[in-house]
Amino acid sequence: MKEAISKIIIDSLEKEGVKLKREEVEKFIEIPPTTDMGDYAFPCFFLVGKLKIPPNEIALVLRKNMQDELEGFDDIQTSGPYVNFFVDRKKMAVNIVNEIKSAGENYGKPAINHGETLKKTMVEFPSPNTNKPLHLGHLRNMTIGESVSRILEFNGDMVIRANLNNDRGIHICKSMAAYKFYGNKKTPKTAGKKSDHFVGDFYVMFNKKEDKDSNLEIESHRLLQKWEEGDSHVMNLWKKMNKWALDGFKETYKKFGIKHDVEFFESEIYKEGKDIVEKGVQDKIFTKKEGGLVIADLKKEGLGEKVLLRGDGTSIYMTQDLYLAKLKQDKYKIDKSIYVVGNEQDYHFQVLFTILGKLGFNLNGLKHLSYGMVNLPEGKMKSREGTVVDADDLIEEIQKLVRKELKSRYKLSDKELEDKSMKITLAAIKYFLLRVDTKKDMIFNPKESIDFEGDTGSYILYSYARASSILKKLQENKNNKKEPSSLQELDKEEVALVKKLSDFKDIVSKSINELNPSLIANYSYQLSKIFNEFYHACPVIGSEKEAFRIDLVLCFRQILKKSLYLIGIEPLEKM
């Protein structure tokens, strides 16, 4: 409809000697707040400079020029500076429903030009440190990373899901030092703990004991130096603790539906990063100071001085990130590289991209997908103080709440209860983490996230299951199905649902352009809410408009299923 309206407006403006492209017109077309004001509206303010008359007069001129082009519209009116378009709703509804049914799974998918090479995009997430278990912040990272990957695949990109394991450095050595001093040769098995949680306990222990035991801090730095020297005893301890952490991560990834195509390890690439820095010193891009400290002077760029190598020769995260950027492009021949990392690292990526530019690196396609922090109702989480909510614990806590809710609503076998409660738990977490704009900080409230009647993943799953139930009943009563008749006037709930279904294309397009899954998450809820209003107001099976309403239910279910897929949520056929 926007395309049709754009054409009419362009033709009307040409009669006044003004030539505009479709995209210039289409971006101004709005949806009025109420249907009394039309289905679409076009504001004329921006045309004042071109036509040299007030916007309300422009609206009148445009409407007059449109009188011969009313096909597909019931009416075209003006309201002050706006031209309001009243669509032939029956025709619109039939066209949209037919288009959705015809396109099937590909409805809303951007067209790929014949012969166009697919873009190869690497999405890096969640890039954890191997000194503690994955936590709530990582869950937001993984939810965004996986959703962005699916959205880009829907756009036609060839997506490589990558993960950088930060498995070396001073933070890792802190866990190792605490284990060396206080571990008493315990293992996750003897302690009865999930392996990554076991490692994380020693990181927390380090931070609690370092003020009382100065030897801990000294030992952590000694371990780091010995690790870089390849000391066999230190390497054996590191390998053992690193494996515990990584094994634990894999369990959590599997539970959360995350699978990576490529795994990078800082321990395997940091040396090449040091080589890049040393060459940068030779080429006078970086400066080596007395004592061996190497810095990048970025004061002209407003980023100050950035240390790249410490005085003792050990490297920092920035060092290996320089080589990793080169490795991604050289080995995997990617067109785009997206780093899904929290906004606390905004400065890091500004510096990284600036330094890469100085090194002659192609910056096109580099993107830091910065997202806001996740806090709890009680306040900010802190890893070193042990106040972080671990991902596994959160999933377990919410699943308990979901089990209790399901038991109060339905009679389920133990297997059904376990399966459904886990799917609803993951939907609740993922949706709650995505419904807030990715750039914004947010508060995660476990109890609020599972409200079956609220703005939640549970509500959306329930709406999908309701549509599936209608279609299942229809299948069971297929002999009683009414023959299609000519479509009568549409109820307002039918119009609202048709319009919302048609919005899917725009929502997908915006989410691709902005790399913002929250647009699809919120659309999923709004679509579900409108469907439920339709469900309560418009009987489907046995009604005079049964055939059309069945098509509406089919289209709703199809679009919601795709929306849920794009935000990483598995639908439920039955609650």
C-alpha positions as CSV (number, residue, x, y, z in Angstrom):
1,M,0.0,0.0,0.0
2,K,2.9,2.4,0.7
3,E,4.2,1.7,-2.7
4,A,0.8,2.5,-4.3
5,I,0.4,5.7,-2.2
6,S,4.0,6.8,-3.1
7,K,3.2,6.4,-6.8
8,I,0.0,8.5,-6.5
9,I,1.8,11.2,-4.6
10,I,4.8,11.3,-7.0
11,D,2.4,11.5,-10.0
12,S,0.5,14.3,-8.2
13,L,3.6,16.3,-7.5
14,E,4.9,15.9,-11.1
15,K,1.8,17.8,-12.2
16,E,3.1,20.7,-10.0
17,G,6.6,20.4,-11.5
18,V,8.2,18.6,-8.5
19,K,10.0,15.3,-9.1
20,L,10.8,13.0,-6.1
21,K,12.0,9.4,-5.8
22,R,9.8,6.7,-4.2
23,E,12.1,6.4,-1.2
24,E,12.0,10.1,-0.6
25,V,8.2,10.0,-0.4
26,E,7.7,6.7,1.3
27,K,9.7,7.6,4.4
28,F,7.2,10.3,5.2
29,I,4.1,8.1,5.0
30,E,2.6,7.5,8.4
31,I,0.0,5.4,10.1
32,P,-2.6,7.7,11.7
33,P,-3.4,7.2,15.5
34,T,-7.0,6.3,14.7
35,T,-8.8,4.7,11.7
36,D,-11.1,7.7,11.6
37,M,-8.2,9.7,10.2
38,G,-7.5,7.1,7.5
39,D,-5.3,4.1,7.1
40,Y,-2.3,6.1,5.9
41,A,-1.4,9.8,6.1
42,F,1.1,11.9,4.2
43,P,2.4,15.2,5.9
44,C,3.1,18.0,3.5
45,F,5.4,20.2,5.7
46,F,8.7,19.2,3.9
47,L,7.2,20.3,0.5
48,V,6.8,24.0,1.5
49,G,10.3,24.9,0.2
50,K,9.5,23.3,-3.1
51,L,6.0,24.6,-3.8
52,K,6.2,27.9,-1.9
53,I,2.7,27.6,-0.3
54,P,1.5,26.6,3.2
55,P,1.4,22.9,3.9
56,N,-2.5,22.8,4.3
57,E,-2.8,24.3,0.8
58,I,-0.3,21.7,-0.6
59,A,-2.5,18.9,0.9
60,L,-5.5,20.4,-1.0
61,V,-3.6,20.6,-4.3
62,L,-2.3,17.0,-4.0
63,R,-5.8,15.7,-3.2
64,K,-7.2,17.5,-6.2
65,N,-4.5,16.0,-8.5
66,M,-5.4,12.5,-7.1
67,Q,-9.1,12.4,-8.0
68,D,-8.5,10.3,-11.0
69,E,-6.4,7.7,-9.2
70,L,-8.8,6.3,-6.5
71,E,-8.5,2.6,-7.5
72,G,-7.8,0.6,-4.4
73,F,-9.0,3.5,-2.1
74,D,-12.4,4.2,-0.6
75,D,-11.5,7.9,-0.2
76,I,-8.7,10.4,-0.1
77,Q,-9.2,13.4,2.3
78,T,-7.3,16.2,3.8
79,S,-6.9,17.2,7.4
80,G,-4.9,20.4,7.7
81,P,-1.4,19.7,6.3
82,Y,-2.1,16.0,5.9
83,V,-3.4,13.9,3.0
84,N,-5.3,11.0,4.5
85,F,-5.8,7.8,2.5
86,F,-8.8,5.5,3.3
87,V,-7.9,2.1,1.8
88,D,-10.4,-0.3,0.2
89,R,-10.1,-2.6,3.3
90,K,-11.7,-5.7,1.8
91,K,-9.3,-5.5,-1.2
92,M,-6.4,-4.7,1.1
93,A,-7.2,-7.6,3.4
94,V,-7.5,-10.2,0.5
95,N,-4.3,-9.0,-1.1
96,I,-2.3,-9.1,2.1
97,V,-3.6,-12.5,3.1
98,N,-3.0,-13.9,-0.4
99,E,0.5,-12.5,-0.4
100,I,1.4,-13.9,3.0
101,K,0.1,-17.4,2.0
102,S,1.8,-17.3,-1.3
103,A,5.2,-16.2,0.0
104,G,5.1,-18.6,2.9
105,E,8.3,-18.8,4.9
106,N,9.8,-16.1,2.7
107,Y,7.2,-13.4,3.4
108,G,9.1,-10.3,4.4
109,K,12.5,-11.6,3.2
110,P,14.4,-8.9,1.3
111,A,14.8,-9.7,-2.4
112,I,18.3,-10.8,-3.5
113,N,19.3,-9.5,-6.9
114,H,20.1,-12.2,-9.5
115,G,23.9,-12.8,-9.6
116,E,24.5,-10.8,-6.4
117,T,27.2,-12.3,-4.2
118,L,26.0,-13.2,-0.7
119,K,27.7,-11.2,2.0
120,K,29.7,-13.2,4.5
121,T,29.2,-11.8,8.0
122,M,30.9,-12.9,11.2
123,V,29.0,-12.2,14.4
124,E,31.1,-12.6,17.5
125,F,29.4,-13.4,20.8
126,P,29.5,-13.8,23.8
127,S,33.3,-13.8,24.2
128,P,33.6,-14.8,27.9
129,N,36.6,-14.9,30.3
130,T,37.4,-18.5,31.4
131,N,37.7,-17.5,35.1
132,K,34.0,-17.6,35.9
133,P,30.6,-19.0,34.7
134,L,28.4,-17.3,32.2
135,H,26.1,-14.8,33.9
136,L,22.9,-12.8,33.2
137,G,24.9,-10.3,31.2
138,H,26.1,-13.1,28.9
139,L,22.5,-14.2,28.4
140,R,21.6,-10.8,27.0
141,N,24.7,-11.0,24.8
142,M,23.9,-14.4,23.5
143,T,20.2,-13.5,23.0
144,I,21.2,-10.5,20.9
145,G,24.0,-12.3,19.1
146,E,21.9,-15.2,18.1
147,S,18.9,-13.1,17.1
148,V,21.1,-10.7,15.0
149,S,22.6,-13.8,13.3
150,R,19.2,-15.1,12.4
151,I,18.0,-11.7,11.1
152,L,21.1,-11.4,8.9
153,E,20.6,-14.9,7.6
154,F,17.0,-13.9,6.7
155,N,18.4,-11.0,4.9
156,G,20.5,-13.4,2.8
157,D,23.8,-13.0,4.6
158,M,26.1,-16.0,5.0
159,V,26.6,-15.8,8.8
160,I,29.5,-17.3,10.7
161,R,28.8,-17.4,14.5
162,A,32.1,-16.9,16.3
163,N,33.2,-17.0,19.9
164,L,36.4,-15.5,21.3
165,N,37.4,-17.3,24.5
166,N,39.5,-14.9,26.7
167,D,41.5,-17.7,28.3
168,R,44.6,-15.9,29.3
169,G,45.6,-12.8,31.2
170,I,45.6,-11.5,34.7
171,H,42.0,-12.3,35.5
172,I,42.6,-16.0,34.6
173,C,45.7,-16.1,36.7
174,K,43.7,-14.7,39.7
175,S,41.5,-17.8,39.7
176,M,44.7,-20.0,39.2
177,A,46.4,-18.3,42.2
178,A,43.5,-18.8,44.5
179,Y,43.2,-22.5,43.4
180,K,46.9,-23.0,43.9
181,F,46.8,-21.6,47.5
182,Y,43.4,-22.9,48.6
183,G,42.2,-25.6,46.1
184,N,43.6,-28.5,48.1
185,K,43.6,-30.6,44.8
186,K,39.8,-30.5,44.7
187,T,38.0,-31.0,41.4
188,P,34.4,-30.1,40.3
189,K,33.5,-33.7,40.7
190,T,34.8,-34.0,44.3
191,A,33.2,-30.6,45.1
192,G,29.9,-31.7,43.5
193,K,29.8,-28.5,41.4
194,K,29.3,-27.6,37.7
195,S,32.8,-27.2,36.4
196,D,32.7,-23.5,35.4
197,H,31.0,-22.6,38.7
198,F,33.9,-24.4,40.5
199,V,36.4,-22.2,38.7
200,G,34.4,-19.0,39.4
201,D,34.4,-19.7,43.1
202,F,38.2,-19.3,43.1
203,Y,38.0,-16.0,41.3
204,V,35.5,-14.6,43.9
205,M,37.8,-16.1,46.6
206,F,40.8,-14.3,45.2
207,N,39.0,-10.9,45.4
208,K,37.8,-11.5,48.9
209,K,41.2,-12.7,50.2
210,E,43.7,-10.4,48.3
211,D,43.5,-7.6,50.9
212,K,44.4,-10.0,53.7
213,D,46.9,-12.1,51.7
214,S,49.3,-9.9,49.6
215,N,51.0,-13.0,48.3
216,L,47.9,-13.7,46.2
217,E,48.3,-10.6,44.0
218,I,52.1,-11.3,43.7
219,E,51.4,-14.9,42.7
220,S,48.8,-14.0,40.0
221,H,51.4,-11.7,38.2
222,R,54.1,-14.4,38.7
223,L,51.7,-17.0,37.1
224,L,51.1,-14.7,34.2
225,Q,54.8,-14.2,33.4
226,K,55.5,-18.0,33.8
227,W,52.5,-18.8,31.6
228,E,54.0,-16.6,28.8
229,E,57.3,-18.2,29.3
230,G,55.7,-21.6,28.9
231,D,56.4,-23.0,32.4
232,S,55.2,-26.6,32.3
233,H,53.7,-26.6,35.9
234,V,51.8,-23.4,35.2
235,M,50.6,-24.6,31.8
236,N,49.3,-27.8,33.3
237,L,47.3,-25.9,36.0
238,W,46.0,-23.5,33.3
239,K,44.9,-26.3,30.9
240,K,43.1,-28.1,33.7
241,M,41.2,-25.0,35.0
242,N,40.6,-23.7,31.4
243,K,39.0,-27.1,30.4
244,W,36.7,-26.9,33.5
245,A,35.5,-23.5,32.5
246,L,35.0,-24.3,28.8
247,D,33.2,-27.6,29.5
248,G,30.8,-25.7,31.7
249,F,30.2,-23.1,29.0
250,K,29.3,-25.8,26.5
251,E,26.6,-27.1,28.7
252,T,25.0,-23.7,29.1
253,Y,25.3,-22.9,25.4
254,K,23.5,-26.1,24.5
255,K,20.7,-25.5,27.0
256,F,20.3,-21.9,25.6
257,G,20.3,-23.1,22.0
258,I,23.6,-21.5,21.0
259,K,26.1,-23.1,18.6
260,H,29.2,-21.5,17.3
261,D,30.8,-22.2,13.9
262,V,34.2,-20.9,14.9
263,E,36.0,-20.8,18.3
264,F,38.9,-18.4,18.8
265,F,41.2,-18.6,21.8
266,E,43.2,-15.7,23.0
267,S,45.9,-18.0,24.2
268,E,46.5,-19.0,20.5
269,I,46.6,-15.6,18.9
270,Y,48.1,-13.1,21.5
271,K,51.7,-13.6,20.2
272,E,50.8,-12.6,16.7
273,G,49.2,-9.5,18.2
274,K,52.5,-8.6,19.9
275,D,54.2,-9.0,16.5
276,I,51.8,-6.5,14.9
277,V,52.6,-4.0,17.8
278,E,56.3,-4.5,17.4
279,K,56.1,-3.8,13.7
280,G,54.0,-0.8,14.5
281,V,56.8,0.5,16.7
282,Q,59.3,0.0,13.8
283,D,57.0,1.9,11.4
284,K,56.7,4.7,14.0
285,I,52.9,4.2,14.3
286,F,53.4,3.3,18.0
287,T,55.8,4.5,20.6
288,K,58.0,2.4,22.9
289,K,58.8,4.2,26.2
290,E,61.5,3.7,28.7
291,G,61.0,0.4,30.5
292,G,59.5,-1.2,27.4
293,L,56.0,0.1,27.6
294,V,54.4,0.4,24.2
295,I,51.6,3.0,23.6
296,A,49.4,4.3,20.8
297,D,49.2,8.1,20.9
298,L,45.5,8.8,20.1
299,K,45.3,12.3,21.7
300,K,44.5,13.9,18.4
301,E,41.5,11.6,18.0
302,G,40.4,12.5,21.6
303,L,41.1,9.0,22.9
304,G,44.3,9.7,24.9
305,E,47.2,7.2,25.1
306,K,46.5,3.5,24.9
307,V,48.9,0.9,26.3
308,L,49.5,-2.0,23.9
309,L,52.3,-3.8,25.7
310,R,53.2,-3.7,29.3
311,G,56.7,-2.9,30.5
312,D,57.3,-6.5,31.3
313,G,56.4,-7.5,27.7
314,T,53.0,-9.0,28.5
315,S,50.1,-8.1,26.3
316,I,46.6,-6.8,26.9
317,Y,43.2,-7.6,25.3
318,M,43.7,-4.8,22.7
319,T,46.9,-6.5,21.4
320,Q,45.2,-9.8,20.5
321,D,42.1,-7.9,19.1
322,L,44.4,-6.3,16.5
323,Y,45.5,-9.7,15.2
324,L,42.0,-11.2,15.5
325,A,40.6,-8.5,13.2
326,K,43.3,-9.4,10.7
327,L,42.8,-13.1,11.1
328,K,39.0,-12.8,10.5
329,Q,39.4,-10.9,7.3
330,D,42.4,-12.9,5.9
331,K,41.3,-16.4,6.8
332,Y,37.5,-16.2,6.5
333,K,37.3,-13.5,3.8
334,I,34.4,-11.8,5.6
335,D,32.6,-8.7,4.4
336,K,31.3,-7.6,7.8
337,S,32.5,-8.2,11.3
338,I,30.1,-7.6,14.1
339,Y,31.3,-7.6,17.7
340,V,28.4,-8.1,20.2
341,V,29.9,-6.5,23.3
342,G,28.4,-4.4,26.1
343,N,28.6,-0.6,26.2
344,E,31.2,-0.7,29.0
345,Q,33.6,-1.5,26.1
346,D,32.6,1.4,23.9
347,Y,36.0,3.1,24.4
348,H,37.8,-0.1,23.7
349,F,36.3,-0.4,20.3
350,Q,36.7,3.2,19.4
351,V,40.4,2.7,20.1
352,L,40.6,-0.6,18.3
353,F,39.0,0.7,15.1
354,T,41.2,3.8,15.3
355,I,44.4,1.8,15.6
356,L,43.3,-0.6,12.9
357,G,42.8,2.4,10.6
358,K,46.3,3.7,11.4
359,L,47.6,0.2,10.5
360,G,46.0,0.5,7.1
361,F,43.2,-2.0,7.9
362,N,39.9,-1.8,5.9
363,L,37.4,-0.5,8.4
364,N,34.4,-1.0,6.1
365,G,32.1,-3.6,7.7
366,L,33.5,-3.3,11.2
367,K,30.7,-2.8,13.7
368,H,30.6,-2.8,17.5
369,L,27.1,-3.8,18.4
370,S,27.0,-2.1,21.7
371,Y,24.2,-3.0,24.2
372,G,23.2,-1.8,27.6
373,M,24.0,-3.5,30.9
374,V,21.5,-5.8,32.7
375,N,20.9,-5.0,36.4
376,L,18.7,-6.7,39.0
377,P,16.0,-5.0,41.0
378,E,18.5,-5.1,43.9
379,G,21.1,-3.2,41.8
380,K,24.2,-3.7,39.7
381,M,26.0,-7.0,39.5
382,K,29.7,-7.4,40.3
383,S,31.7,-10.5,39.4
384,R,34.5,-10.0,41.8
385,E,32.2,-9.6,44.7
386,G,30.2,-12.7,43.8
387,T,27.0,-10.8,43.4
388,V,26.5,-11.8,39.8
389,V,23.5,-13.9,38.8
390,D,24.9,-17.0,37.1
391,A,23.1,-18.0,33.9
392,D,22.5,-21.6,35.0
393,D,21.1,-20.4,38.4
394,L,18.7,-17.9,36.7
395,I,17.4,-20.5,34.2
396,E,16.8,-22.9,37.1
397,E,15.1,-20.3,39.2
398,I,12.7,-19.2,36.4
399,Q,12.0,-22.8,35.5
400,K,10.9,-23.5,39.0
401,L,8.5,-20.5,38.8
402,V,7.2,-21.7,35.4
403,R,6.7,-25.3,36.7
404,K,4.6,-24.0,39.5
405,E,2.5,-21.8,37.1
406,L,1.9,-24.7,34.7
407,K,0.9,-27.1,37.5
408,S,-1.8,-24.6,38.6
409,R,-3.2,-24.3,35.1
410,Y,-2.8,-27.7,33.4
411,K,-2.6,-31.5,34.0
412,L,0.7,-32.5,32.6
413,S,2.9,-35.6,32.8
414,D,6.4,-35.2,34.4
415,K,8.0,-35.3,30.9
416,E,5.5,-32.7,29.5
417,L,6.0,-30.5,32.5
418,E,9.8,-30.6,32.1
419,D,9.8,-30.0,28.4
420,K,7.2,-27.2,28.4
421,S,8.6,-25.5,31.4
422,M,12.1,-25.3,29.9
423,K,10.8,-24.0,26.5
424,I,8.7,-21.4,28.3
425,T,11.6,-20.5,30.6
426,L,13.9,-19.9,27.7
427,A,11.2,-17.9,25.8
428,A,10.6,-15.8,29.0
429,I,14.3,-15.0,29.4
430,K,15.0,-14.3,25.8
431,Y,12.0,-12.1,25.2
432,F,12.5,-10.1,28.4
433,L,16.1,-9.5,27.4
434,L,15.1,-8.4,23.9
435,R,12.0,-6.4,24.5
436,V,14.1,-3.4,25.7
437,D,16.0,-1.5,23.0
438,T,19.4,-3.2,22.8
439,K,21.2,0.2,23.4
440,K,19.5,0.7,26.7
441,D,20.4,-0.6,30.2
442,M,17.6,-2.7,31.7
443,I,16.5,-4.4,34.9
444,F,15.7,-8.1,34.7
445,N,12.8,-9.1,37.0
446,P,12.4,-12.9,37.1
447,K,8.8,-13.0,38.3
448,E,7.7,-10.4,35.8
449,S,9.3,-12.2,33.0
450,I,6.9,-15.2,33.2
451,D,3.6,-13.4,33.6
452,F,1.2,-15.3,31.3
453,E,-1.0,-12.2,30.9
454,G,1.7,-9.6,30.5
455,D,4.2,-8.3,27.9
456,T,6.2,-11.6,28.1
457,G,7.4,-14.5,26.1
458,S,4.9,-16.7,27.9
459,Y,2.0,-14.6,26.6
460,I,3.3,-14.8,23.0
461,L,3.7,-18.6,23.2
462,Y,0.2,-18.8,24.6
463,S,-1.1,-16.8,21.6
464,Y,0.7,-19.0,19.2
465,A,-0.7,-22.1,20.9
466,R,-4.2,-20.6,20.8
467,A,-3.9,-20.2,17.0
468,S,-2.7,-23.8,16.6
469,S,-5.6,-25.0,18.7
470,I,-8.1,-23.3,16.4
471,L,-6.5,-24.9,13.3
472,K,-6.4,-28.3,15.1
473,K,-10.1,-28.1,15.8
474,L,-10.7,-27.1,12.2
475,Q,-8.8,-30.2,11.1
476,E,-10.9,-32.4,13.4
477,N,-14.2,-30.8,12.1
478,K,-13.1,-30.5,8.4
479,N,-16.3,-32.1,7.2
480,N,-18.3,-29.2,8.7
481,K,-16.2,-26.5,7.0
482,K,-18.4,-23.8,5.4
483,E,-17.9,-23.0,1.7
484,P,-16.2,-19.6,1.1
485,S,-18.7,-16.8,0.3
486,S,-18.1,-13.3,-0.8
487,L,-16.2,-11.3,1.9
488,Q,-18.5,-9.0,3.9
489,E,-17.6,-5.8,5.6
490,L,-14.6,-6.3,7.9
491,D,-14.8,-5.9,11.7
492,K,-12.3,-3.5,13.2
493,E,-10.5,-6.4,14.9
494,E,-10.0,-8.1,11.5
495,V,-8.7,-4.8,10.0
496,A,-6.3,-4.3,12.9
497,L,-4.9,-7.8,12.5
498,V,-4.5,-7.6,8.7
499,K,-2.6,-4.2,9.1
500,K,-0.4,-5.6,11.8
501,L,0.5,-8.7,9.7
502,S,1.4,-6.3,6.8
503,D,3.8,-4.4,9.1
504,F,6.1,-7.4,9.3
505,K,8.0,-6.4,6.2
506,D,8.8,-3.0,7.6
507,I,9.7,-4.3,11.0
508,V,12.1,-6.9,9.5
509,S,13.7,-4.2,7.2
510,K,14.2,-1.8,10.1
511,S,15.7,-4.6,12.4
512,I,18.2,-5.5,9.6
513,N,19.2,-1.9,9.0
514,E,19.5,-1.1,12.7
515,L,20.7,-4.6,13.9
516,N,18.0,-4.2,16.6
517,P,16.1,-7.4,17.5
518,S,14.0,-5.5,20.0
519,L,11.9,-4.3,17.1
520,I,10.9,-7.8,16.2
521,A,10.4,-8.8,19.9
522,N,8.0,-5.9,20.5
523,Y,6.2,-6.6,17.2
524,S,5.7,-10.2,18.3
525,Y,3.9,-9.1,21.4
526,Q,1.8,-6.4,19.7
527,L,0.8,-8.9,17.0
528,S,-0.2,-11.4,19.7
529,K,-2.2,-8.8,21.6
530,I,-4.1,-7.8,18.4
531,F,-4.7,-11.5,17.6
532,N,-6.2,-12.2,21.0
533,E,-8.5,-9.2,20.6
534,F,-9.6,-10.7,17.2
535,Y,-10.0,-14.1,18.8
536,H,-12.4,-12.8,21.5
537,A,-14.4,-10.6,19.2
538,C,-14.6,-12.7,16.0
539,P,-15.6,-16.4,16.2
540,V,-13.8,-18.4,13.5
541,I,-15.2,-21.9,13.1
542,G,-18.8,-21.8,12.1
543,S,-19.0,-18.1,11.4
544,E,-20.2,-16.6,8.1
545,K,-16.7,-15.5,7.4
546,E,-15.1,-18.7,8.4
547,A,-12.9,-19.1,5.3
548,F,-11.4,-15.6,5.6
549,R,-10.9,-15.8,9.3
550,I,-9.2,-19.2,9.0
551,D,-6.8,-17.6,6.5
552,L,-6.2,-14.8,9.1
553,V,-5.4,-17.4,11.8
554,L,-3.1,-19.2,9.4
555,C,-1.3,-16.0,8.4
556,F,-1.0,-14.9,12.1
557,R,0.5,-18.2,13.0
558,Q,3.0,-18.1,10.1
559,I,4.2,-14.6,10.8
560,L,4.4,-15.1,14.6
561,K,6.4,-18.3,14.1
562,K,8.9,-16.5,11.8
563,S,9.1,-13.6,14.3
564,L,9.7,-16.0,17.2
565,Y,12.4,-17.8,15.1
566,L,14.1,-14.5,14.4
567,I,14.4,-13.8,18.2
568,G,15.6,-17.3,18.9
569,I,12.4,-18.6,20.5
570,E,10.9,-22.1,19.8
571,P,7.1,-22.0,19.6
572,L,4.7,-24.3,21.5
573,E,1.8,-26.0,19.6
574,K,0.0,-26.6,22.9
575,M,0.4,-24.9,26.3
